[in-house]
Amino acid sequence: MAIEIRSAGVDDASRITVLLDQLGYPTEPADVAARLEYWLEDPQSTLLVAETEGVVAGVAAMHAFPLLEHTARRGRLVALVVDDRVRGQGIGRALVDAAEDRARRLGCRDMEITSSRNRSLAHQFYAGIGYDDACGSAARFVKTL
C-alpha cells in the first residue's frame, strides 16, 4: 500500500472530522474547517494528512514552541489518528516521521506527545518508535480557562 504524506487543506475537513470522531472527539465538518483555517495560517504549526488510494487515512497535528531553558524549540504532537480500518500498516509511523522532519526544520530539539492514559495501544506504538513515557519525571497540569 502506497502512503502519501502531504499538508492538509480545508478540503480535507470532512475526512478529518471522521478521524477526530474515531479518536473520541466528535465534531462537525464546518467546525473542523474553521479550525483548519487558523492551523494552516500558523507558521509554527504543521497539519499533515496521509493518503492511501486517494483517501485521507490519517492526520497529524504538530506545533513548535520556543523554550526558555534552552536555545531551541520543542515540537508537540497534539493529535495523531489513523483510520481504524487501516491501522497497523505504517501510516502512523509515516505521519510521525514527517512531523519530526518538520519539527527539525523549525529548530526543535525534541518532540513530545501527550496521550490519554486509557490509550494503551497508542502508548505501545509511541514506545515502539522511540518515545519515552516521561510521566515518572514530569507532571502535566491543565486548567480550563
Residue, then its C-alpha position, 0 to 999 in steps of 0.5 A: m500500500a502506497i502512503e502519501i504524506r502531504s499538508a492538509g487543506v480545508d478540503d480535507a475537513s470532512r475526512i478529518t472530522v471522521l478521524l477526530d470522531q474515531l479518536g473520541y472527539p466528535t465534531e462537525p465538518a464546518d467546525v473542523a474547517a474553521r479550525l483548519e483555517y487558523w492551523l494552516e495560517d500558523p507558521q509554527s504549526t504543521l497539519l499533515v494528512a496521509e493518503t492511501e488510494g486517494v483517501v485521507a487515512g490519517v492526520a497529524a497535528m504538530h506545533a513548535f514552541p520556543l523554550l526558555e531553558h534552552t536555545a531551541r524549540r520543542g515540537r508537540l504532537v497534539a493529535l495523531v489518528v489513523d483510520d481504524r480500518v487501516r491501522g497497523q500498516g505504517i501510516g502512523r509511523a509515516l505521519v510521525d516521521a514527517a512531523e519530526d522532519r518538520a519539527r527539525r526544520l523549525g529548530c526543535r530539539d525534541m518532540e513530545i506527545t501527550s496521550s490519554r492514559n486509557r490509550s494503551l495501544a497508542h502508548q505501545f506504538y509511541a514506545g515502539i518508535g522511540y518515545d519515552d513515557a516521561c510521566g515518572s519525571a514530569a507532571r502535566f497540569v491543565k486548567t480550563l480557562 
